[in-house]
Amino acid sequence: MATSAINVGKAERIGSAVGGAALLLRALARPTFGRIIGAIGGAALLQRGMTGHCALYNTLGLDTAGRLEPPRRRSRVQTASEDSFPASDPPSWTPVAGVAADR
C-alpha cells in the first residue's frame, strides 16, 4: 500500500478540515503562544482532511475510508515462532543445595 493512500473516511475528513481551519483562524485572529501551538495541530488536521491520509492510521494499520487492506503473508519462520509460543514447559527453578546453601 502506498504511503499517501486515502485511509480516512469522508466524515472524518470533513471534521478534520473544519476543526483544523478553526484552530488556524483562531490563532491568526489573536495570536498567543497557546493558540500558535493549537495552529500547528490545526495545520496537521487540515492536511489530514484535505489529503485523506493519516500517518497514525497508517502506522496502526487502520482504514476508516471503507476499504480493507489485504491480509499480510507471514513467513515460515514467523509462523513457527508464533505457533511455538508460549513453550510447553516453563523454565524451572531449582533451590540451591549443598555447600552454597550453608553460607
Backbone as XML, in Angstrom:
<?xml version="1.0"?>
<chain id="A" units="angstrom">
  <residue number="1" name="MET">
    <atom name="N" x="0.849" y="-1.180" z="0.000"/>
    <atom name="CA" x="0.000" y="0.000" z="0.000"/>
    <atom name="C" x="0.889" y="1.236" z="0.000"/>
  </residue>
  <residue number="2" name="ALA">
    <atom name="N" x="0.550" y="2.213" z="-0.791"/>
    <atom name="CA" x="1.344" y="3.443" z="-0.862"/>
    <atom name="C" x="1.179" y="4.245" z="0.419"/>
  </residue>
  <residue number="3" name="THR">
    <atom name="N" x="2.218" y="5.020" z="0.746"/>
    <atom name="CA" x="2.173" y="5.778" z="1.992"/>
    <atom name="C" x="1.199" y="6.945" z="1.920"/>
  </residue>
  <residue number="4" name="SER">
    <atom name="N" x="0.804" y="7.380" z="0.727"/>
    <atom name="CA" x="-0.106" y="8.516" z="0.608"/>
    <atom name="C" x="-1.530" y="8.086" z="0.252"/>
  </residue>
  <residue number="5" name="ALA">
    <atom name="N" x="-1.858" y="6.818" z="0.454"/>
    <atom name="CA" x="-3.199" y="6.328" z="0.140"/>
    <atom name="C" x="-4.218" y="6.905" z="1.112"/>
  </residue>
  <residue number="6" name="ILE">
    <atom name="N" x="-5.427" y="7.052" z="0.633"/>
    <atom name="CA" x="-6.508" y="7.575" z="1.471"/>
    <atom name="C" x="-6.900" y="6.508" z="2.487"/>
  </residue>
  <residue number="7" name="ASN">
    <atom name="N" x="-6.825" y="6.859" z="3.779"/>
    <atom name="CA" x="-7.212" y="5.926" z="4.830"/>
    <atom name="C" x="-8.125" y="6.580" z="5.865"/>
  </residue>
  <residue number="8" name="VAL">
    <atom name="N" x="-8.704" y="7.737" z="5.528"/>
    <atom name="CA" x="-9.602" y="8.456" z="6.430"/>
    <atom name="C" x="-10.960" y="8.584" z="5.743"/>
  </residue>
  <residue number="9" name="GLY">
    <atom name="N" x="-12.020" y="8.247" z="6.463"/>
    <atom name="CA" x="-13.361" y="8.322" z="5.911"/>
    <atom name="C" x="-13.819" y="9.753" z="5.642"/>
  </residue>
  <residue number="10" name="LYS">
    <atom name="N" x="-14.888" y="9.873" z="4.863"/>
    <atom name="CA" x="-15.378" y="11.183" z="4.421"/>
    <atom name="C" x="-15.795" y="12.072" z="5.598"/>
  </residue>
  <residue number="11" name="ALA">
    <atom name="N" x="-16.530" y="11.530" z="6.546"/>
    <atom name="CA" x="-16.986" y="12.333" z="7.687"/>
    <atom name="C" x="-15.799" y="12.809" z="8.524"/>
  </residue>
  <residue number="12" name="GLU">
    <atom name="N" x="-14.818" y="11.941" z="8.726"/>
    <atom name="CA" x="-13.624" y="12.329" z="9.471"/>
    <atom name="C" x="-12.833" y="13.402" z="8.731"/>
  </residue>
  <residue number="13" name="ARG">
    <atom name="N" x="-12.780" y="13.289" z="7.418"/>
    <atom name="CA" x="-12.059" y="14.279" z="6.624"/>
    <atom name="C" x="-12.708" y="15.655" z="6.761"/>
  </residue>
  <residue number="14" name="ILE">
    <atom name="N" x="-14.024" y="15.683" z="6.705"/>
    <atom name="CA" x="-14.728" y="16.960" z="6.835"/>
    <atom name="C" x="-14.510" y="17.536" z="8.230"/>
  </residue>
  <residue number="15" name="GLY">
    <atom name="N" x="-14.651" y="16.706" z="9.258"/>
    <atom name="CA" x="-14.440" y="17.163" z="10.629"/>
    <atom name="C" x="-13.021" y="17.647" z="10.867"/>
  </residue>
  <residue number="16" name="SER">
    <atom name="N" x="-12.051" y="16.935" z="10.324"/>
    <atom name="CA" x="-10.648" y="17.339" z="10.473"/>
    <atom name="C" x="-10.384" y="18.672" z="9.780"/>
  </residue>
  <residue number="17" name="ALA">
    <atom name="N" x="-10.920" y="18.840" z="8.576"/>
    <atom name="CA" x="-10.703" y="20.083" z="7.829"/>
    <atom name="C" x="-11.354" y="21.271" z="8.530"/>
  </residue>
  <residue number="18" name="VAL">
    <atom name="N" x="-12.577" y="21.090" z="9.005"/>
    <atom name="CA" x="-13.279" y="22.179" z="9.692"/>
    <atom name="C" x="-12.579" y="22.526" z="11.009"/>
  </residue>
  <residue number="19" name="GLY">
    <atom name="N" x="-12.245" y="21.511" z="11.790"/>
    <atom name="CA" x="-11.566" y="21.742" z="13.063"/>
    <atom name="C" x="-10.190" y="22.368" z="12.872"/>
  </residue>
  <residue number="20" name="GLY">
    <atom name="N" x="-9.452" y="21.901" z="11.888"/>
    <atom name="CA" x="-8.137" y="22.457" z="11.610"/>
    <atom name="C" x="-8.206" y="23.904" z="11.160"/>
  </residue>
  <residue number="21" name="ALA">
    <atom name="N" x="-9.177" y="24.203" z="10.296"/>
    <atom name="CA" x="-9.342" y="25.580" z="9.829"/>
    <atom name="C" x="-9.736" y="26.497" z="10.992"/>
  </residue>
  <residue number="22" name="ALA">
    <atom name="N" x="-10.585" y="26.013" z="11.882"/>
    <atom name="CA" x="-10.997" y="26.826" z="13.039"/>
    <atom name="C" x="-9.806" y="27.137" z="13.942"/>
  </residue>
  <residue number="23" name="LEU">
    <atom name="N" x="-8.950" y="26.143" z="14.188"/>
    <atom name="CA" x="-7.773" y="26.376" z="15.024"/>
    <atom name="C" x="-6.809" y="27.360" z="14.364"/>
  </residue>
  <residue number="24" name="LEU">
    <atom name="N" x="-6.639" y="27.235" z="13.057"/>
    <atom name="CA" x="-5.758" y="28.163" z="12.341"/>
    <atom name="C" x="-6.304" y="29.584" z="12.355"/>
  </residue>
  <residue number="25" name="LEU">
    <atom name="N" x="-7.590" y="29.734" z="12.088"/>
    <atom name="CA" x="-8.189" y="31.070" z="12.061"/>
    <atom name="C" x="-8.171" y="31.721" z="13.443"/>
  </residue>
  <residue number="26" name="ARG">
    <atom name="N" x="-8.368" y="30.925" z="14.473"/>
    <atom name="CA" x="-8.335" y="31.457" z="15.835"/>
    <atom name="C" x="-6.949" y="32.005" z="16.168"/>
  </residue>
  <residue number="27" name="ALA">
    <atom name="N" x="-5.922" y="31.284" z="15.740"/>
    <atom name="CA" x="-4.549" y="31.739" z="16.007"/>
    <atom name="C" x="-4.210" y="32.975" z="15.184"/>
  </residue>
  <residue number="28" name="LEU">
    <atom name="N" x="-4.743" y="33.058" z="13.970"/>
    <atom name="CA" x="-4.474" y="34.226" z="13.134"/>
    <atom name="C" x="-5.186" y="35.470" z="13.660"/>
  </residue>
  <residue number="29" name="ALA">
    <atom name="N" x="-6.377" y="35.281" z="14.234"/>
    <atom name="CA" x="-7.148" y="36.413" z="14.729"/>
    <atom name="C" x="-6.504" y="37.043" z="15.961"/>
  </residue>
  <residue number="30" name="ARG">
    <atom name="N" x="-6.058" y="36.246" z="16.900"/>
    <atom name="CA" x="-5.424" y="36.726" z="18.132"/>
    <atom name="C" x="-4.281" y="35.783" z="18.493"/>
  </residue>
  <residue number="31" name="PRO">
    <atom name="N" x="-3.124" y="36.022" z="17.949"/>
    <atom name="CA" x="-2.024" y="35.093" z="18.215"/>
    <atom name="C" x="-1.508" y="35.185" z="19.649"/>
  </residue>
  <residue number="32" name="THR">
    <atom name="N" x="-1.501" y="34.065" z="20.305"/>
    <atom name="CA" x="-0.860" y="33.896" z="21.608"/>
    <atom name="C" x="-0.045" y="32.618" z="21.496"/>
  </residue>
  <residue number="33" name="PHE">
    <atom name="N" x="0.799" y="32.370" z="22.479"/>
    <atom name="CA" x="1.633" y="31.172" z="22.422"/>
    <atom name="C" x="0.771" y="29.910" z="22.344"/>
  </residue>
  <residue number="34" name="GLY">
    <atom name="N" x="-0.245" y="29.824" z="23.175"/>
    <atom name="CA" x="-1.128" y="28.656" z="23.184"/>
    <atom name="C" x="-1.876" y="28.469" z="21.876"/>
  </residue>
  <residue number="35" name="ARG">
    <atom name="N" x="-2.339" y="29.558" z="21.307"/>
    <atom name="CA" x="-3.071" y="29.464" z="20.041"/>
    <atom name="C" x="-2.148" y="29.100" z="18.878"/>
  </residue>
  <residue number="36" name="ILE">
    <atom name="N" x="-0.900" y="29.532" z="18.951"/>
    <atom name="CA" x="0.053" y="29.164" z="17.901"/>
    <atom name="C" x="0.336" y="27.664" z="17.970"/>
  </residue>
  <residue number="37" name="ILE">
    <atom name="N" x="0.465" y="27.135" z="19.176"/>
    <atom name="CA" x="0.621" y="25.682" z="19.334"/>
    <atom name="C" x="-0.618" y="24.977" z="18.782"/>
  </residue>
  <residue number="38" name="GLY">
    <atom name="N" x="-1.789" y="25.509" z="19.078"/>
    <atom name="CA" x="-3.029" y="24.952" z="18.525"/>
    <atom name="C" x="-3.073" y="25.035" z="17.015"/>
  </residue>
  <residue number="39" name="ALA">
    <atom name="N" x="-2.505" y="26.096" z="16.452"/>
    <atom name="CA" x="-2.490" y="26.256" z="14.999"/>
    <atom name="C" x="-1.631" y="25.194" z="14.335"/>
  </residue>
  <residue number="40" name="ILE">
    <atom name="N" x="-0.569" y="24.759" z="15.022"/>
    <atom name="CA" x="0.261" y="23.686" z="14.471"/>
    <atom name="C" x="-0.561" y="22.397" z="14.375"/>
  </residue>
  <residue number="41" name="GLY">
    <atom name="N" x="-1.311" y="22.109" z="15.422"/>
    <atom name="CA" x="-2.215" y="20.963" z="15.379"/>
    <atom name="C" x="-3.304" y="21.151" z="14.342"/>
  </residue>
  <residue number="42" name="GLY">
    <atom name="N" x="-3.790" y="22.399" z="14.216"/>
    <atom name="CA" x="-4.816" y="22.688" z="13.215"/>
    <atom name="C" x="-4.300" y="22.471" z="11.810"/>
  </residue>
  <residue number="43" name="ALA">
    <atom name="N" x="-3.044" y="22.823" z="11.563"/>
    <atom name="CA" x="-2.457" y="22.609" z="10.239"/>
    <atom name="C" x="-2.381" y="21.115" z="9.925"/>
  </residue>
  <residue number="44" name="ALA">
    <atom name="N" x="-2.030" y="20.309" z="10.941"/>
    <atom name="CA" x="-1.980" y="18.859" z="10.736"/>
    <atom name="C" x="-3.375" y="18.308" z="10.455"/>
  </residue>
  <residue number="45" name="LEU">
    <atom name="N" x="-4.379" y="18.809" z="11.183"/>
    <atom name="CA" x="-5.759" y="18.361" z="10.941"/>
    <atom name="C" x="-6.241" y="18.784" z="9.554"/>
  </residue>
  <residue number="46" name="LEU">
    <atom name="N" x="-5.898" y="19.992" z="9.159"/>
    <atom name="CA" x="-6.300" y="20.477" z="7.835"/>
    <atom name="C" x="-5.651" y="19.631" z="6.739"/>
  </residue>
  <residue number="47" name="GLN">
    <atom name="N" x="-4.383" y="19.303" z="6.916"/>
    <atom name="CA" x="-3.689" y="18.445" z="5.950"/>
    <atom name="C" x="-4.342" y="17.071" z="5.900"/>
  </residue>
  <residue number="48" name="ARG">
    <atom name="N" x="-4.706" y="16.527" z="7.050"/>
    <atom name="CA" x="-5.373" y="15.221" z="7.127"/>
    <atom name="C" x="-6.719" y="15.253" z="6.411"/>
  </residue>
  <residue number="49" name="GLY">
    <atom name="N" x="-7.446" y="16.348" z="6.604"/>
    <atom name="CA" x="-8.748" y="16.470" z="5.960"/>
    <atom name="C" x="-8.654" y="16.659" z="4.458"/>
  </residue>
  <residue number="50" name="MET">
    <atom name="N" x="-7.662" y="17.416" z="4.009"/>
    <atom name="CA" x="-7.530" y="17.683" z="2.573"/>
    <atom name="C" x="-6.988" y="16.484" z="1.800"/>
  </residue>
  <residue number="51" name="THR">
    <atom name="N" x="-6.015" y="15.782" z="2.369"/>
    <atom name="CA" x="-5.409" y="14.655" z="1.649"/>
    <atom name="C" x="-6.127" y="13.340" z="1.893"/>
  </residue>
  <residue number="52" name="GLY">
    <atom name="N" x="-6.803" y="13.215" z="3.045"/>
    <atom name="CA" x="-7.459" y="11.957" z="3.376"/>
    <atom name="C" x="-6.499" y="10.902" z="3.896"/>
  </residue>
  <residue number="53" name="HIS">
    <atom name="N" x="-5.269" y="11.312" z="4.193"/>
    <atom name="CA" x="-4.270" y="10.370" z="4.701"/>
    <atom name="C" x="-3.873" y="10.744" z="6.121"/>
  </residue>
  <residue number="54" name="CYS">
    <atom name="N" x="-3.849" y="9.756" z="7.000"/>
    <atom name="CA" x="-3.434" y="9.953" z="8.390"/>
    <atom name="C" x="-2.251" y="9.025" z="8.652"/>
  </residue>
  <residue number="55" name="ALA">
    <atom name="N" x="-1.103" y="9.609" z="9.006"/>
    <atom name="CA" x="0.100" y="8.817" z="9.252"/>
    <atom name="C" x="-0.089" y="7.875" z="10.442"/>
  </residue>
  <residue number="56" name="LEU">
    <atom name="N" x="-0.802" y="8.329" z="11.483"/>
    <atom name="CA" x="-1.042" y="7.474" z="12.640"/>
    <atom name="C" x="-1.891" y="6.261" z="12.249"/>
  </residue>
  <residue number="57" name="TYR">
    <atom name="N" x="-2.943" y="6.490" z="11.470"/>
    <atom name="CA" x="-3.763" y="5.379" z="10.988"/>
    <atom name="C" x="-2.905" y="4.415" z="10.172"/>
  </residue>
  <residue number="58" name="ASN">
    <atom name="N" x="-2.028" y="4.958" z="9.338"/>
    <atom name="CA" x="-1.168" y="4.125" z="8.512"/>
    <atom name="C" x="-0.274" y="3.252" z="9.385"/>
  </residue>
  <residue number="59" name="THR">
    <atom name="N" x="0.301" y="3.826" z="10.444"/>
    <atom name="CA" x="1.172" y="3.081" z="11.347"/>
    <atom name="C" x="0.408" y="1.988" z="12.078"/>
  </residue>
  <residue number="60" name="LEU">
    <atom name="N" x="-0.816" y="2.289" z="12.498"/>
    <atom name="CA" x="-1.629" y="1.322" z="13.238"/>
    <atom name="C" x="-2.359" y="0.337" z="12.333"/>
  </residue>
  <residue number="61" name="GLY">
    <atom name="N" x="-2.309" y="0.552" z="11.023"/>
    <atom name="CA" x="-2.998" y="-0.329" z="10.085"/>
    <atom name="C" x="-4.493" y="-0.105" z="10.032"/>
  </residue>
  <residue number="62" name="LEU">
    <atom name="N" x="-4.949" y="1.087" z="10.411"/>
    <atom name="CA" x="-6.375" y="1.405" z="10.395"/>
    <atom name="C" x="-6.767" y="2.029" z="9.070"/>
  </residue>
  <residue number="63" name="ASP">
    <atom name="N" x="-8.016" y="1.834" z="8.700"/>
    <atom name="CA" x="-8.542" y="2.429" z="7.480"/>
    <atom name="C" x="-10.035" y="2.656" z="7.683"/>
  </residue>
  <residue number="64" name="THR">
    <atom name="N" x="-10.435" y="3.915" z="7.822"/>
    <atom name="CA" x="-11.851" y="4.220" z="8.010"/>
    <atom name="C" x="-12.492" y="4.696" z="6.716"/>
  </residue>
  <residue number="65" name="ALA">
    <atom name="N" x="-11.758" y="4.584" z="5.611"/>
    <atom name="CA" x="-12.290" y="5.014" z="4.324"/>
    <atom name="C" x="-13.176" y="3.948" z="3.693"/>
  </residue>
  <residue number="66" name="GLY">
    <atom name="N" x="-13.285" y="2.790" z="4.325"/>
    <atom name="CA" x="-14.188" y="1.765" z="3.833"/>
    <atom name="C" x="-13.520" y="0.697" z="2.997"/>
  </residue>
  <residue number="67" name="ARG">
    <atom name="N" x="-12.222" y="0.797" z="2.785"/>
    <atom name="CA" x="-11.507" y="-0.222" z="2.033"/>
    <atom name="C" x="-10.732" y="-1.089" z="3.016"/>
  </residue>
  <residue number="68" name="LEU">
    <atom name="N" x="-10.696" y="-2.357" z="2.747"/>
    <atom name="CA" x="-9.951" y="-3.278" z="3.607"/>
    <atom name="C" x="-8.583" y="-3.557" z="2.991"/>
  </residue>
  <residue number="69" name="GLU">
    <atom name="N" x="-7.589" y="-3.595" z="3.833"/>
    <atom name="CA" x="-6.235" y="-3.906" z="3.393"/>
    <atom name="C" x="-6.116" y="-5.420" z="3.255"/>
  </residue>
  <residue number="70" name="PRO">
    <atom name="N" x="-5.476" y="-5.904" z="2.197"/>
    <atom name="CA" x="-5.334" y="-7.356" z="2.061"/>
    <atom name="C" x="-4.485" y="-7.920" z="3.197"/>
  </residue>
  <residue number="71" name="PRO">
    <atom name="N" x="-4.774" y="-9.139" z="3.625"/>
    <atom name="CA" x="-4.005" y="-9.716" z="4.731"/>
    <atom name="C" x="-2.541" y="-9.886" z="4.340"/>
  </residue>
  <residue number="72" name="ARG">
    <atom name="N" x="-1.667" y="-9.681" z="5.317"/>
    <atom name="CA" x="-0.237" y="-9.806" z="5.058"/>
    <atom name="C" x="0.174" y="-11.260" z="5.190"/>
  </residue>
  <residue number="73" name="ARG">
    <atom name="N" x="1.056" y="-11.681" z="4.314"/>
    <atom name="CA" x="1.569" y="-13.045" z="4.364"/>
    <atom name="C" x="2.662" y="-13.145" z="5.416"/>
  </residue>
  <residue number="74" name="ARG">
    <atom name="N" x="2.656" y="-14.263" z="6.141"/>
    <atom name="CA" x="3.669" y="-14.481" z="7.157"/>
    <atom name="C" x="4.678" y="-15.499" z="6.634"/>
  </residue>
  <residue number="75" name="SER">
    <atom name="N" x="5.923" y="-15.327" z="7.016"/>
    <atom name="CA" x="6.960" y="-16.266" z="6.605"/>
    <atom name="C" x="6.849" y="-17.546" z="7.427"/>
  </residue>
  <residue number="76" name="ARG">
    <atom name="N" x="7.514" y="-18.604" z="6.960"/>
    <atom name="CA" x="7.501" y="-19.870" z="7.689"/>
    <atom name="C" x="8.117" y="-19.717" z="9.081"/>
  </residue>
  <residue number="77" name="VAL">
    <atom name="N" x="9.182" y="-18.940" z="9.159"/>
    <atom name="CA" x="9.862" y="-18.738" z="10.437"/>
    <atom name="C" x="8.936" y="-18.018" z="11.417"/>
  </residue>
  <residue number="78" name="GLN">
    <atom name="N" x="8.257" y="-16.975" z="10.952"/>
    <atom name="CA" x="7.346" y="-16.225" z="11.821"/>
    <atom name="C" x="6.194" y="-17.114" z="12.279"/>
  </residue>
  <residue number="79" name="THR">
    <atom name="N" x="5.646" y="-17.912" z="11.383"/>
    <atom name="CA" x="4.548" y="-18.805" z="11.730"/>
    <atom name="C" x="4.997" y="-19.835" z="12.764"/>
  </residue>
  <residue number="80" name="ALA">
    <atom name="N" x="6.159" y="-20.443" z="12.558"/>
    <atom name="CA" x="6.665" y="-21.443" z="13.501"/>
    <atom name="C" x="6.946" y="-20.816" z="14.859"/>
  </residue>
  <residue number="81" name="SER">
    <atom name="N" x="7.479" y="-19.606" z="14.852"/>
    <atom name="CA" x="7.771" y="-18.915" z="16.104"/>
    <atom name="C" x="6.490" y="-18.624" z="16.879"/>
  </residue>
  <residue number="82" name="GLU">
    <atom name="N" x="5.461" y="-18.138" z="16.201"/>
    <atom name="CA" x="4.198" y="-17.829" z="16.865"/>
    <atom name="C" x="3.494" y="-19.089" z="17.349"/>
  </residue>
  <residue number="83" name="ASP">
    <atom name="N" x="3.619" y="-20.196" z="16.574"/>
    <atom name="CA" x="2.974" y="-21.444" z="16.975"/>
    <atom name="C" x="3.646" y="-22.086" z="18.178"/>
  </residue>
  <residue number="84" name="SER">
    <atom name="N" x="4.929" y="-21.838" z="18.378"/>
    <atom name="CA" x="5.644" y="-22.467" z="19.478"/>
    <atom name="C" x="5.634" y="-21.627" z="20.752"/>
  </residue>
  <residue number="85" name="PHE">
    <atom name="N" x="5.020" y="-20.478" z="20.738"/>
    <atom name="CA" x="4.995" y="-19.618" z="21.918"/>
    <atom name="C" x="3.624" y="-19.670" z="22.559"/>
  </residue>
  <residue number="86" name="PRO">
    <atom name="N" x="3.435" y="-19.779" z="23.826"/>
    <atom name="CA" x="4.470" y="-19.998" z="24.831"/>
    <atom name="C" x="4.920" y="-21.451" z="24.795"/>
  </residue>
  <residue number="87" name="ALA">
    <atom name="N" x="6.122" y="-21.687" z="25.240"/>
    <atom name="CA" x="6.683" y="-23.035" z="25.260"/>
    <atom name="C" x="5.852" y="-23.915" z="26.179"/>
  </residue>
  <residue number="88" name="SER">
    <atom name="N" x="5.866" y="-25.218" z="25.917"/>
    <atom name="CA" x="5.024" y="-26.116" z="26.709"/>
    <atom name="C" x="5.524" y="-26.259" z="28.146"/>
  </residue>
  <residue number="89" name="ASP">
    <atom name="N" x="6.819" y="-26.152" z="28.351"/>
    <atom name="CA" x="7.369" y="-26.279" z="29.701"/>
    <atom name="C" x="7.994" y="-24.957" z="30.120"/>
  </residue>
  <residue number="90" name="PRO">
    <atom name="N" x="7.516" y="-24.366" z="31.211"/>
    <atom name="CA" x="8.129" y="-23.115" z="31.666"/>
    <atom name="C" x="9.519" y="-23.396" z="32.229"/>
  </residue>
  <residue number="91" name="PRO">
    <atom name="N" x="10.365" y="-22.395" z="32.304"/>
    <atom name="CA" x="11.689" y="-22.612" z="32.879"/>
    <atom name="C" x="11.576" y="-23.060" z="34.335"/>
  </residue>
  <residue number="92" name="SER">
    <atom name="N" x="12.444" y="-23.955" z="34.720"/>
    <atom name="CA" x="12.372" y="-24.476" z="36.081"/>
    <atom name="C" x="13.337" y="-23.732" z="36.982"/>
  </residue>
  <residue number="93" name="TRP">
    <atom name="N" x="13.087" y="-23.821" z="38.270"/>
    <atom name="CA" x="13.957" y="-23.210" z="39.269"/>
    <atom name="C" x="14.259" y="-24.280" z="40.287"/>
  </residue>
  <residue number="94" name="THR">
    <atom name="N" x="15.521" y="-24.475" z="40.534"/>
    <atom name="CA" x="15.938" y="-25.478" z="41.491"/>
    <atom name="C" x="16.616" y="-24.764" z="42.649"/>
  </residue>
  <residue number="95" name="PRO">
    <atom name="N" x="16.142" y="-24.979" z="43.878"/>
    <atom name="CA" x="16.806" y="-24.330" z="45.011"/>
    <atom name="C" x="18.220" y="-24.864" z="45.169"/>
  </residue>
  <residue number="96" name="VAL">
    <atom name="N" x="19.089" y="-24.013" z="45.649"/>
    <atom name="CA" x="20.476" y="-24.389" z="45.827"/>
    <atom name="C" x="20.599" y="-25.288" z="47.042"/>
  </residue>
  <residue number="97" name="ALA">
    <atom name="N" x="21.311" y="-26.374" z="46.890"/>
    <atom name="CA" x="21.532" y="-27.285" z="47.994"/>
    <atom name="C" x="23.016" y="-27.602" z="48.079"/>
  </residue>
  <residue number="98" name="GLY">
    <atom name="N" x="23.468" y="-27.924" z="49.209"/>
    <atom name="CA" x="24.861" y="-28.311" z="49.354"/>
    <atom name="C" x="25.669" y="-27.214" z="50.009"/>
  </residue>
  <residue number="99" name="VAL">
    <atom name="N" x="26.913" y="-27.095" z="49.615"/>
    <atom name="CA" x="27.860" y="-26.176" z="50.247"/>
    <atom name="C" x="27.410" y="-24.736" z="50.089"/>
  </residue>
  <residue number="100" name="ALA">
    <atom name="N" x="26.882" y="-24.351" z="48.942"/>
    <atom name="CA" x="26.471" y="-22.960" z="48.713"/>
    <atom name="C" x="25.305" y="-22.566" z="49.608"/>
  </residue>
  <residue number="101" name="ALA">
    <atom name="N" x="24.463" y="-23.518" z="50.013"/>
    <atom name="CA" x="23.307" y="-23.207" z="50.833"/>
    <atom name="C" x="23.698" y="-22.916" z="52.276"/>
  </residue>
  <residue number="102" name="ASP">
    <atom name="N" x="24.859" y="-23.402" z="52.741"/>
    <atom name="CA" x="25.287" y="-23.207" z="54.116"/>
    <atom name="C" x="25.820" y="-21.791" z="54.374"/>
  </residue>
  <residue number="103" name="ARG">
    <atom name="N" x="26.114" y="-21.043" z="53.402"/>
    <atom name="CA" x="26.704" y="-19.717" z="53.589"/>
    <atom name="C" x="25.730" y="-18.694" z="54.025"/>
  </residue>
</chain>
